Amino acid sequence: MTQEEKERFVIPDEEGTEHLFDELFRFTVDETEKSYIVLIPVGEEEDEEEEVEVFAFRYEDREGEENDIAFFPVETDDEWSMIEEMLNTFSDEEDE
């Protein structure tokens, strides 16, 4: 999937202000069957000199609605560790 094919998502913050995000990557953990997505704010293109803030969520496809997913907060340290490991792997692949 190329950058042009990746999805964009609008996610509101606590105040209801909507923010646009580009999908960086998504993955599913076979053992738990939980799916995760990593997003970056639109306009925060990756620059080798600067770090880009990334946002991670657990997600589920909504039944009966095409291309519609529900986002859930990442809750455990184990989940965060796994996401960080996947992000490191993704970053290493991008550098090649």
N, C-alpha and C positions, 0 to 999 in steps of 0.2 A: 504494500500500500504506500503510495507516494504521499508527500506532504499535501499535494493538491486534493487527494482523495480522502484525507482525514476529515473527520467531522468537526463542526464548531458547535459549541453549547453556550446557552445563555443561562447564567446562574445568579440568582439574587443574593445579596448579602443580608446581614441582620436588619438593616434599615430598609430593605426592599429595593435597593439600587441594583439594577441588572448589570452584569459584567459578562463580556464575551471571551470565551476560552477556545483554544485549539487543542485537539487531542494530540498528545505526545505518543502514547501507546496504551494498550489495554492487555490484560492477561487474566487467565483463570487458573486457580489452584486446584489441581486434581483431587487432592486429599479432602479438601473442604467443600469443593464445588462452588466456591465464592469467586466472583469476578471483580476485578479492580480496574480503574482507569486513572491515568495520570494526565493532567491538563496543564497548559501554560496560558497565561493571559495573552490575548491577541495584542500584537504590537511589541511583545517581549521576545523578538526573534533571538535565537541562540547566538551568542557572541562569545568567542573563545576567551575574550578578556574579562567578561563579566559573568557573574552567576545569574541564572534566571530562576525566579521563584516558581516552584511547581506546586500543584495542588493534587492530592490523591483522594479518591473516593472508592468505596465499595459500591457496586451498581447491580441492578437487576433489570432485565427486560420486562416491560409492562405487557401483560397478556392482552392480545388482540389489537395492540396499537403498534403499527410498523415504525421502526426507527425511534421509538420512545423508550427512554430508560429512566429509572428512578435512582437518585444518588443518596448514599448513606454515609455518615462520617466513619472514618477509620477509628476504631475504638481501642484496640489493644496494642501493646508494645511489640508483640509478635507480628502483628499485621504490618506495623510501621517498619520493622526490621526487614521483613520480606519485600516490602515495596522499595526500601532503600537498596536492597540487593539487586532487585530487578532494574532500578534506575541506574545503578552503577554498570550493570551489564549492558543496558541500552546505550549509555554514554560511551562505553568502550567500543561498541559496535559502530557508533556514529563517528568516532575518531579514526576508524580504519579507512 
